[in-house]
Amino acid sequence: MKSGFRGIVAAALAGVIGAAAPWVSAQEAEDSAFDRIWSHATLYENAENPNIQKFALSGRLQVDSAWFDADQGQYSDAFRWRRFRFGFTADVFQDWEVKVEADFDLNESLGDAYARLTDAYVAWTPGEYLKLKLLKQSAGFTLDGATSSKKLLTMQRNNLTNNLWFTNEYFTGIDAKGMIDQRWRYRAGIYSSDGSPELSHFDASWFTLLSLGYQFAGMPESDSGTIRFDYVYNDEDPDAATRDFSQVLSLVTQWKIGPWGLRTDLAGGTGYAGQSDVWGVVLMPSFDFSPRIQTVLRYTYLSSAGDNGLRLARYANRIVQGRGNEYNEIYAGLNVFFYGHKLKWQTGLEYDSMRDDANDGGEYSGWGLSTGLRVSW
């Protein structure tokens, strides 16, 4: 395991060196360094073995720097470990998978670094039509909530997802997903809403997630278009680790035509326990200048039916922790892919504003700049 982890860390250094050496082509860097180094994460692989076909290390390492300046105050952090997760995946008995991965906070002392289990599941995949997962896993819905933090096009998830999605993310439950045919994809799951850092003790209630997606036909091979409906029913419980929404509905689209891309989300939630109903929209176009350079724009709008129904996004929330009732964001970002999403550098400039008609501490208007390295294996 130590050898595999050293290989992953070396890959990050290789990527930075490769970016600073223009005489080394992207293809040479990928073929001669990245593929070879990332292969160290696979400790064993033998498709002919009837018991264990593959055993590999898994994880992600993310570092952020952020500077935010608003009418209400300032926030800056030149270096912060955003995420560090480490574990393993094993393919066994041909159709089965076991994954265990833990979350560590490297900003804490070594003895306090362990935070929780994230993935801790057993999965059975008899074919493309079904993948069945049992125990702790990601319950993803909305545009960015269903996107792994390894593959986000922006520095942080959009604030529509931040408000409606269950940001604890990993819940104990049973989940089934697969393909109905070559165009339709489904997902259905039921989970405990207990927020235990390990497997749930079922001290809270439950929620369900239903998702149905369609991939459009008749597009060139390099292009794609999908539309997906996500629906969540959340049994009301004051002890739940979910957001206080009894129902959430999200309509997600993703389009890719040549170098152009567009992702959208139209979503809303029915609140309970004092949480107002909320709806919002996200529009996120992108353009690939090359396989390694991408620019991204994002507009987010959120509205709450009552006062104090909305939260600010991650770093703006460090300045103003109060809530409001109308939110706008404009984000412009640049992504540099050294090795696809496995090794990339992201930078984003954003303007956020929130109106607070209750005038009790949720007003916000300010600019923010964030940048960071993302490594995954």
N, C-alpha and C positions, 0 to 999 in steps of 0.2 A: 504494500500500500504506500509506503514511503517513496518508493521509486516512481510509482505512478503520479503521486502528488508533486514530486520534484519536476516531473516532466511537464505538468500543467503550468506550474509557476514559470518554468523556463520558456514556455510558449508565449506568455505575456511579454517577457523581455525580448524574445525574438521578433514579436510583432512590432514593438516600438523601434527596434533597430532597423527592421525592414522598411518601416515608413520613412525613416530618416535617410535611407540609402536608395535614391531614385534609380541608380544603375541596376538594381535588382528588380526584375519584373515581378508583377503580382503573381503570375503563374509559377515562376520559379520559386518564389517564397512559399506559395501554397504547396507545391509538389515536393520541394526539397526540405522544407522545415516543418510547416504546420501539420500536414498529414502525418508525418513521421512522429512528431512530438506528441500530438493528440492520441496517437495509437498506444502510447504508454498507459493511458487510462484503462485500456482493455487488458486485464491481467490474464485472462484465459478465454480461448474461443475454439470450439470444435463442434461443428454442426453434426458430426457423426456420433458424438457421445449421446447415448439415450437418456442420461441423467442430467448433466449440466452442459448446456450448449455454449453459454457465455457468462462471464463474470467481469463486471467493469465498475470502475469508480465513477461517481456522478457528483455534480455540484456546480456552484457558481460563486464568483468573487466579484464584488462591485464596489467601486470607490466613487464618492461624490465630492465636488467642491461647489459651494453655493454662495451667492451674494444677492440679497434682496433689500430694496430701498423703497419704502412706502411713506405716504403722508402720516401714517400712524406709528412709524418706527423703522428700525433696520434689523437685519439678521445676516450674519456671515459665518461661514465655516469653511476654512481653506482645505480641510481634509477630514473626511468622515467615511468610515467603513459602512457602506449602505447595506450590503448583504454578504454573508458568507454561509454557504450551505455545503454539506459534505456527506456522502453516503455511498451506497452501491446499488447496482441492479444486477439481477441474475435471471437468465433465461434457463428454465429447467423443464424436463419431461416434455419437450417439444412445444407444448401449447401453453405453458405456465410462465409467469414472471413474478419475481419478488423484488420489491424496492423498499429500501429504508434510507431516509435522508433526514438530517437534523440541521437546525438553524442555530448559528452561533453569532453572538454580538461581540465583534472584535474591538469595539470601543470600551468594553468592560475589562476588568482584570481577568487573567487566565482562569482563575477558579470560578468566576461568575459568567464566563462567556457562553456556556450552554443556555439556549433559550427554550427550545421545544423541538419535538418531532414535527416535520412537515409531512412528507410522504412516508407512509408505513403500511403498505398494502400487498395483497396477493391478487394477481390478475390471471384470468383464463381467457384465451383467444382461440376458439375453435375455427374461426374463419373471419373474412372481412365483414360479415353480417353481425358479428357480436364480439365485444370485448367486455368482460364482466370483472369489475373491481370490488374488492371487499376490504374494509377497514379505512385507515386515514388517507385522505387524498384531497386534491384541489377541487373545489366546487366553483367552477368558473362560469360566469354569465356577464352579459353586456360586452361591448367591444373590447375594452382593455382588461376586464375581469376574466375573460376567457383566453387572454393572451398571456403566455408565460412572461415573467419579468426578464427572462433571457432574450426575448424576441420583440420587446417593445420598440417602436420607432421613435419614441420620445423619452426624455429623461425619467419622467414619472407617469403613472397612469393618469388619464384625464379626470377632471373633478366630477363629471357625471358618474363615472364608475366609482370614484371615491365616496360619493354620497349614497348611491343605491346598492352597490355590490357589498357583499359581506367581507370586509377587508381582512378578517382573520384567515380567510381563504381555505385553510385545511381543516376538514371535518371528518369525523368517523361515520361511515355509511356504506351503502351498496349502490353501485352505479353500473349502468349498462349503456354501451354506445356501439355504433357500427353503421354500415351502409345498407340501405334497403335495396338499392340498385346502384348503378354507376353515377347517379345524379343526386339521390336523396341520402341525407345523413341524419341520424337521430341520436339523442342522449336522454336518459331518464334515470333519476337517482333520488334516493331518500337518505337523509343524513340527520344525525343528532346535532342540535344547535348548541350543545355544550362546548365551551371554549377551553377544554383541558389541554395543557401543553403536550400531553402524550395521548394515548387512546382515550376516548371519551368515557366518563363515568356515568353518562346519561342523567346528569343532574338537571338538565334543562329539557326542552321539548324537541321538536323536529321541524325540518323543512324539506320540501321537494323541489327538484329542478327538472324541467322538461324543455328540450331544445330540438328544433327541427330545421334543417338547412337544405338548400337546393343549390347545385352548381349548374350554371347555365351552359347549354350545349351550343355548338355552332360557332365557337370562337377559335381563333388560331391557337396552335399548341402552346405558344409562349404567353398567351393572354389568359385571363381568367375572370370570372364573375360569380359571386356567391351572395345569397341572401339567407338570413337565419333569424328565426324567432326564438327568444328565450322567455320562459315563464317560470316564476318562482312563487310557490305558496309557502308562507312562513307562519307556522302556528305561534300565536302570540304568547310570549313568555318573558317576564321581566328579567329573568336570569340568563337569557340567551346571549350568546356571543355574536349574534347577527345584528344588522341594523334594524331599527324599529319600523319595519315595513311588513305588512301582512301579505302584500302581493307586489310583485315587480314584473313588468313586461318590457322587453327590449327588442327592437327591430334593428338588426345589424346588416350592413352590406359591405362587401369588399370587392374592389375592381382593380385589375391590372391590365393595361393596354400599352404595350411597348415599354418605354421608360416611365410612363405616367401611372400613378396609382391613386386611388381614392378609397378611404374607409369612412363609414358613417355609422352613427348610432342615434336612434330616437327612442327614448326610454322614459318610463314613469313608474312611480311607486305609491301605494296607498299606505299612509302612515297610521301608527297606533301609539298609545302611551304618551300622548302629547306631541308626537312627531307629525308635522303637516304633510299633506300630499305634495309630491315633488315630481316635476317633469323636466326634461332637458334634451338638448341635441348636441351632437359632436360632428363636425366636418373636418376631415383630415386628408388633404391632398399631399402627394409626394412626387418627386421627380428624381430619377437615377441618372446622374451625369455619367456614371460608369459603374461597373460591378462593385467598385469600392467607395464611391462618393454618392451620397444621397442627401437631398434637402427635403424638409418636412414642414408643412404649415398646419396649424390646428386652430379651429375656433370652437369654443365651448360656451353654451348658454344654459343656465339653470334658473328655474322659477319655483318658488314655494307658495302654496296656497295660503299659508299663514305666516306670522312672524317667526323668525329664528328657526326656520326649517332647513337651512343650508350650512354646510361646513366649508371652510376654505381648504385649499390644496395644501400639500405637505409643508412646504417651506413658508408660504404666506401665513399658515397657521402658527408658526413660531412667533410671528409678530402680533397677530390678532387671533385670539382663541374664541372670541364671541361668534355668534351666528347671525345670518342675515336672511333676506328673502328673494334677492335677485343677484345673479352672478354672471359675469362675462370674462372670458379669457381669450387672448390672442397669443399664439406661440409660434416661433420660427426656430427650426432646428437644423443642425448639420450632423450627419452620421458618417463616420469613416470606418469601413469594414476591412479590417486586416485579414480576417479569416471568417467571413460571413458573420452571423450573429454570435459565433463562439468567441470572437475576439474583436471588439469594436470600441471606438471612442465616440461619445455622443456629447453634443453641446446644444443648449437651448436658451433662447431669450424670450421672455414672456411678459405680458402686461395683464394683470388681474385687477378686477374691481368687484366689490360686493356692496349692494345697497342694504341698509338696515333700517326699515321703517319704524321699528320699535325703539331705535336710538339708544340701545343698551349695550353697545360695545362690539358690534359686528361690522361696522363700516370699514371698508378697505379700498385702497387705490395705490398701486405701486408696480414697479418693474423688478424683474428678477433675472439673474444669469446663473445657469448651472452647467456643469460639465463633469464628465466622469468616464471611467474605464469599466467595461463590462467583459468578463471572462466566464465561460461556461464549458463544461466537459461532461 
